[in-house]
Structures are given as C-alpha cells and as structure tokens.
Amino acid sequence: MGVVITGIGLRSALGDAHQTQQHLFQGRSGVQLYQPFPELPPLPLALIGAHPQTLPALVPPLVQATLTDASLAPPLPNWGVVVGSSRGCQGNWEQMGRGEQLLNPWFSHLPATAATLTAQILQTPGPVSAPMAACGTGLWAIAQGYHWIQQGQCPQVIAGAVEAPITPLTLAGFARMGALAKTGCYPFDRQREGLVLGEGGALFCLESHRAAQARNALIYGEILGVGLTCDAYHVSAPDPSGQGARAAILQSLERAHLNPRDIDYIHAHGTGTQRNDHQEAQVLTDLFPHRPPVSSTKGGTGHTLGASGALGIAVCLWALRSQTLPPSIGLQLLAFPELNMVRRAKRARIHHTLCLSFGFGGQNLAIILRLHRPDPPQDQPLTSDTVSLSSDPLGLG
C-alpha cells in the first residue's frame, strides 16, 4: 500500500515551515551566540526565541500548522499518532528540581507528552505511540506511522518529533563529552568543532494513497523504503566499521526496489562532530560511487536531536517539490573531497531522496522518498514530465 505525505508543520530557529525553507535554501543560519543560563558560558545555539522553549509550548502550534497545511480540522477519529522526543519535558523537570513552581502538575510532563497532546488536539481514540531513539527519533516515528498504514492499523497518521533541548543539564552533558561547538556548526568541514543544539520539530500527515486521493489532498511525496538497524556496539560512539549504517541504507534501498544509482539527493545526518562526519562520509562513499549531491542543514537549524530527522524529511520533500538541491550551510573547507557536497542551492532533477539519522546507542535510520506524480488524465500518457513545477519556486534566480 502506497503511503504519501500530505501536510507539513515545522518550527525551527529559522521560523515556520515556509520561513525555514526559504532561509535554508538561501544559505542562512539561525545559529547565534547565547547565554541562556548564567551558570554556563555563552555558546552558539539555534533558539526559536529569546529564551529556551518548553516541549508543551511547542507541540500545539506545530500540530495546528500541520493540520492547516493538510486542509484538515479536528475531530479526526480514525487517525493514529506517532510523535516522539529524545529529551521530552526534561527542561520542566530540571525546573522542578531547582524548586521552581510550574503552572501544570508533574504528571503533565511525562515522556509521552508530545504524543498525548497531539492526540488530544486531534480528538482521536486511535493508536498513540511516543518513540524515543535518541537522534533517530524523528525518522523512527515516521517509519512507525508508515508501517501502521501499510499494515492497515489506520489509514492516516500524524508522525514526527519535537525537541526542546536547551537546558542546563543537556548543555553540561554534551560539554562534558567535548561534543559542543564553540563558534558554529560546520558539517563535513575541516574546521568542524562539534554540534550546535537547536530547538524545534516537524510533524507530517501520512496517509494511504487511497485516503489522500479520496479527499483530493495535495501530496508532497511518497515514502518508498525504510531501514532501521542498531550497532549494538557502544552507548554513544558509532561502530567504527559502519556496518549498521550501511545495513540501514541497504534495507531502505531494497524495500524501495531501488539501487544506489537511483538516489538523486542525500540529506546527511551531518552533525559537525569529528567522528560522526568521518564515518558517515566513508559509508556514503562506499555505497554511492556515482557521488549524488549531499548536504546537511544542521548548520542552519542546529542539531535538534530527536527532531533532526523529521526536519530532514521536510528538507527532502522541499527538494522534491521545488526540484532544488539545498545547500550544506556552514561548509567552507571540505574535509571529504570524495563527497559531492552542495555548496549553494541549485536546480536539479530529483526523483528519489535519502534521509539519514544516526543516534546514540548505535541507532541507524534511513528513509527514501519519491517525487509524487499525479495520475494523468485518461487521454494523457504518463511521462517523466507529468509533474508541473514552478520554474523558480524559491526565488533563487
């Protein structure tokens, strides 16, 4: 059963979905130097506002934006919900630990808060799941929604991830690991320093092709294949062999009935850390000798941890719809010349995209999306040019 995406709701340091798309493709970054906590030094961060967000504040407007984009309104009684977060309401719990009074009781800040809030807004008694797979959470949630529809569990699902990771404990933990950048995020760059934490999330309306057609929905793209593996190697470090990452990518290709040469664009995990970028570059070089265009947009949005893969899916959908390759923001001196990194946004023929996420604990996730081609009229044959696209949808010239 075909599964398509019919709605996008997104928020990042660059703005809402439309603003983030425009700014990313224009090469702008939402990373700035902040000191949100006086006990910690200033750091480059990607904040949505002047102060760190909380998860309960982020979720409702994201859900509403997703429904509005898909031309839907509650109640949606047959919908499933798969909305994850790697940090959940950690910021609220840290506030309670410091003795600060919260507006809502403690049980309003449980790990599944993002998913249960979404279900309340949808007014759905359907299945609800709140996965947590570290930085792979967003892709895991979308994969689960995809499988639910394929299995007939429900015809439509809201899926994605939301993250509010700017907390003292999160910053101190990554600093202790030596993983935080000091000036900015530079994926795959010789001078890369580490990751830059960012806030935000992305949610999607997933529907069976039949359900989307029945309501004449706008279709952004189709999910073709999903790959999910675990290194079972270390609590935080990836397996140096890269076998788990390769296996996830190969799974997605096999399930999509594609070979590596069919991939026209790869949205890399690309955190800007020494180890992740080195291993990811090696895996992509080994599996894709035709050197498809690659970029990481974390230099623009920061690393939104569990939500990063969901943001990556949005970028892939925008690339498919606009037939434009997004740039790898922050890249100056390429450390891996074997990669075909996108420096500036440019037009290209894009039919299949691959989105990657790699998380702590050896979580490896890969999702392949395809450009959706509407059924032609009965008297019109299907050709490679059936889809109508704006000649310059992003104003890139």
C-alpha positions, 0 to 999 in steps of 0.5 A: 500500500502506497503511503504519501505525505500530505501536510507539513508543520515545522518550527525551527530557529529559522521560523515556520515551515515556509520561513525555514525553507526559504532561509535554508535554501538561501544559505542562512543560519539561525545559529547565534551566540547565547547565554541562556543560563548564567551558570554556563558560558555563552555558546552558539545555539539555534533558539526559536526565541529569546529564551529556551522553549518548553516541549508543551509550548511547542507541540500545539502550534506545530500540530495546528500548522500541520493540520492547516497545511493538510486542509484538515480540522479536528475531530479526526477519529480514525487517525493514529499518532506517532510523535516522539522526543529524545529529551521530552519535558526534561527542561520542566523537570530540571525546573522542578528540581531547582524548586521552581513552581510550574503552572501544570502538575508533574504528571503533565510532563511525562515522556509521552507528552508530545504524543498525548497532546497531539492526540488530544488536539486531534480528538482521536481514540486511535493508536498513540505511540511516543518513540524515543531513539535518541537522534533517530527519533524523528525518522523512527516515528515516521517509519512507525506511522508508515508501517501502521498504514501499510499494515492497515492499523489506520489509514492516516497518521500524524508522525514526527518529533519535537525537541526542546533541548536547551537546558542546563543539564543537556548543555553540561552533558554534551560539554562534558563529552567535548561534543559542543561547538564553540563558534558554529556548526560546520558539517563535513568541514575541516574546521568542524568543532562539534554540534550546535543544539537547536530547538524545534520539530516537524510533524507530517500527515501520512496517509494511504494513497487511497485516503489522500486521493479520496479527499483530493489532498495535495501530496508532497511525496511518497515514502518508498523504503525504510531501514532501521538497524542498531550497532549494538556496539557502544552507548554513544560512539558509532561502530567504527566499521559502519556496518549498521549504517550501511545495513540501514541504507541497504534495507531502505534501498531494497524495500524501495526496489531501488539501487544506489544509482537511483538516489538523486539527493542525500540529506546527511545526518551531518552533525559537525562532530569529528567522528560522526562526519568521518564515518558517515562520509566513508559509508556514503562513499562506499555505497554511492560511487556515482557521488549524488549531491549531499548536504546537511542543514544542521548548520542552519537549524542546529542539531535538534536531536530527536527532531533532526530527522523529521526536519530532514524529511521536510528538507527532502520533500522541499527538494522534491517539490521545488526540484532544488538541491539545498545547500550544506550551510556552514561548509567552507573547507571540505574535509571529504573531497570524495563527497559531492557536497552542495555548496549553494542551492541549485536546480536539479532533477530529483526523483528519489531522496535519502534521509539519514539519522544516526543516534546514540546507542548505535541507532541507524535510520534511513528513509527514501522518498519519491517525487509524487506524480499525479495520475494523468488524465485518461487521454494523457500518457504518463511521462517523466514530465507529468509533474508541473513545477514552478520554474523558480519556486524559491526565488533563487534566480 
